[in-house]
Every structure is written in structure tokens, then in C-alpha cells.
């Protein structure tokens, strides 16, 4: 099996991978590598994230880049799209290669049967040609396809995964979006929505990608490039705070940390320094459950004394000591609050500030009238939860306008509880 080329590059690319690039990468001293974990829905014009990936290469102007499209239901198309984006940011076409690893065939690419690529992770020819590659990108799709392709039935590394670990240790950057973010931790979150997970617990199996949108929480073996805790993605739009909290109950206490990455946003992780920087218009939420109290009754989670930090663009978080370095242009808000109103305790589309960063910013830390905010969510059958956010003397908040003129908050050291409840909703009788 050979590395699949989407354009007529000819034998030049294969020669580059087999000789000169390997020499350059091994002769140059490099530090341990980096991870670029993108929360999904990466926009083509998000230059900051693309530049972060390219600048993290050991040789930003010369290293080959490999794209792994195994998560996608359209492997060739997804790889081609990301390749075009890289070229748009100045990467020479011959530097970009496609690793022929896929699970699902795309009928629209009639010239290629991608399902024939299932065993590429065990093909030594493919593995050998990654020598000298400085960056690897995993596309979005279904993270279970990544895990089952790169791990065997005993969750042991395939030859390709062993090679990726060697590359990362030698200074390469491994990035990914959506499914390519979820697979970064081990275990990884494979499926489930917050409301179902909090009310009905864990699933025992995984059937299809649709379960990522609705269902019980399912954890599976991940690739474990990121070892500090659990990674979750599409965090803001898909309201995944609750499922991340439940997932933490399966983690050993020292690793009971969750990292939720919003769409079109990223965390750039320096493994050696054990810290990350936030990039993009959204947030990275750090959920600390190391001192929390968890209990489960009839599959329903109650969690008390979780600690939550919501970081925004430019903030740096030290994973080793859980300390944040705030971007210099952000102003403290606690003690200098802009608002003084009583926020609604409620939920649903009629309640403002639906995002967690907005709740902690506008309604809590930048608001002198309250030190506690609650939000309710419930199913049609009345199974519900209360999210309770509590400000303490240790809570801190920061604010700025971002480049688009939007309010952007950072919140630190806020306490977070999850309380199961039963609710009954009845319409008023007609008169």
C-alpha cells in the first residue's frame, strides 16, 4: 500500500518521505511535541488556529504534514479540504500527504474504495513513509473509527500509532478537530448527550455515530496523546458540560480533570511544559473534580463542589498547578462589576445568556447582585437537573471585547453543583 496522493505529485513526495525529510528531522534538536486540540467546526478563515499548527512544526517552513481522514465518512473529500486549507496558508502542495487509513467508503469517490484502507495502520510501508513528517492532522467524523483503526482488540497500539507516539516525543505536532480532538485522551468520550447521561447514566455499547447526538454516555479507549484528563468537543453548541461531569466519575482522582473545547476554538498543549494556550473566539472549560463529591442513585448523578474555570483567547493554563495566566488586555470584573440585576433561575430558550461563559460572566462574576446562579434542564417525562454555579472569595473574572467587538469573559474558581430533580410542567387551563 502506498500513501494516497490527491494531486499528480508523482514520485517526488514518496522520495521526500523516504530520504531527505527524515535526515532533517533527526539531525535537528527538537523539544517534545505539541497537541492542537480543536473543538470542531473549524472555519477556514480562522488563521490563528492554522498558524498555531504550522508554527508548531519542528521546521515550520519545511516539514511534511500528514492528514489522517479515518474518522470521516468522506475520507478523500475531508482530507482534500484540509489540504486545500493548508495550501491557502502557504504550505507547498508537495509537503502534504494523505495517510490511506479509513473505515467507510465514500460512494461519491468512485475511483477510490476507501474501505480497502482499513488495515493501513498495520502496513509497514505506510508507517515507514511517515519518517520525517513534522505534523499530523486528524479530521472530524466518528472518533470510534480512529480508536478501532489504531488500537487492536486489546487496546494495544498498532504500528502506526507507535510511530505517532515516537514522532510526538521527538517534537512533532499532532492536531485534530471534533473526533480528532475527542480521541486525544484515554479514555475518550465517544457518545451521549448531557441530559440523557445525567438522568440515565452510562451506555454499555456503541452502535452508530447518531449516538453522539442523543443517548447515554459511552466511554471507550482513546489514543491518550493528552494524559492530563478527559477531552470533550463541540462543547458550547452541544451543551456537553453535564456529560463531562459524569465522565469524570470514571477517572482516578489525580486525573479527574475535564477539558471542554468550544467550536472553532482550540487548546495548544505544550506537553513538556504541561500547559496550554487558548486560541479562537470560543472557550476552553476546565472542570476539576478532584475534590468533588459524587453520588449516583438510580443512574442519576449528583455532584457537589466541582470547580470550573472558563478560559478564553490568549489565556494560558498550567495543568500541573491549575493556575491560569490571563491575557494582558483583559480587565478584572470582581469588585468592579458592570451589572447589578437579579438573573433568572430557569432554563430554556426564553432565558438569556445560555452559554456557560455568559452565565459566569454577565450573570455571576460581573454582576454585583448575586453570588449564585441556577439553570434548569429537564426531559418531557420530567427527569431534570439543576446546574448551580457559586461565586466564592476565590472566584475571579476578567473581561474584554474581542476583535469582533463581542464580550469575552474568563472565569476562574467557580464552584459547580449538579442536582437531580423531578419536574412537572402543566399548561394553565383555558378560561
Steps between C-alpha positions, in 0.01 A plus 500: 500500500625844417414838641207637306566825311210724409687683226752395238804545722661192353797330665646821647291478817587137567867572449481793737339286767755226461821701508562870548220579746607225735856627510394856571265398781748275679799734463321802650461512877135544593302517820217264583198553279171686522131425462250727328154397620220671305139481619353439155342719230840653418447789261730544204567864589610424858859593425608491864432126528656411166807707583525335842515160330754605239719692744511198730675289236866435584582669168199722419618576148607152400350207687255272318149479646291184507118502505321200651134494381393176669224663709318639200220344300652680201871429551638630172284811499575594861872454446490697177316784673755532780785468248357792302475705818867436577599599148298818545720582799817461297585132533653358182273227354779243494538530877150365567432127493195289575527190716275238337319400818120481488209286608217621281491524123362815346296402191549845349874431459448221253868477406599410856363232731593650837376194690802317356714720725380334822829330587738781408597546866671160478670558163871555558535678167252765610659526844850534355401785273399711799867534587585869504142625513479793740124533541201268494137609470193290584178608330156498661237230480461206737773460762419130536633451147831649611525285809401172337738558208808595705444273801455123484230307685712502817545880474866451410673735258515425130836559327368831365398619847839402641659708228277797582605481866866499396442803279325688779781425744754624246328836453221456247160666539184289492177688440140413444150640490175358639559122499867584458477682833296243690749222426785697667423365849473148640232414580314708246141617490336328205130575529214641702325829575507671839135477596467129418834418661419681825159336528570151367875446539741306285446292187652154478556505123533729200304440182520803273617858466144623566553407866745789527201735480252327730530220750679373806866573556742253344871492581754306298874464466661804340849564367622675814725766349357737764552345842376769741132408484198464271444705185156595368412699188215699342473599863302822474251420223418149623482591872738227609588624850277241667630200313857608573418515871357148493800373305731627774350249742681226306839669533751440781509795738834653386373507140145614573536797269287575194582734214209615283591679178251724320445498126746687279731529802799305624741418777866493396667262744869500581552152639837566656386822669164346600304804398275616219399824332145575386452606137183617327169675563363237737616358830677210662321385815705322767286288732686395815343210686793406721332635815143448390248272666316270259206272566280302264150385588300306241751610231445868584808703585530743787825696506610759753803726526626462146721790406466661160731732307395651167794632298498711186737602220853572616466350847759242604416222745766312694371146535756406763384753760157600359606865474397730218692784338246746366549683170640846579218701340224351719368703792396357839126523566459376859477816712440707187181337373324649200155362591267490799191291423337182622548235231224251429527157652363291221582357163395468143488729203330787687791545745792714386872429521471127415873430467705412807743789442203740481343361816825529694581838347185710463279329760753413773849649521428831324177545693502650850147381588565129525752235601298204375338418166289196413387349173244220458472239227252214478354237271140481391450227760611737775849364568706810565816652639597828658838650412607723789797736462635663818739790537742485794770727638743319271298552182644736240366641178652690207347673198585662169355564158644259247606600149142468379370731771342223707515465878751234597526372856745292697373344824711326762431303817122482479330216687259284300235256624266268312177413681250244362136605523159396373290769336142516392388749236131560443336762277259743661134405448321693231231743620 
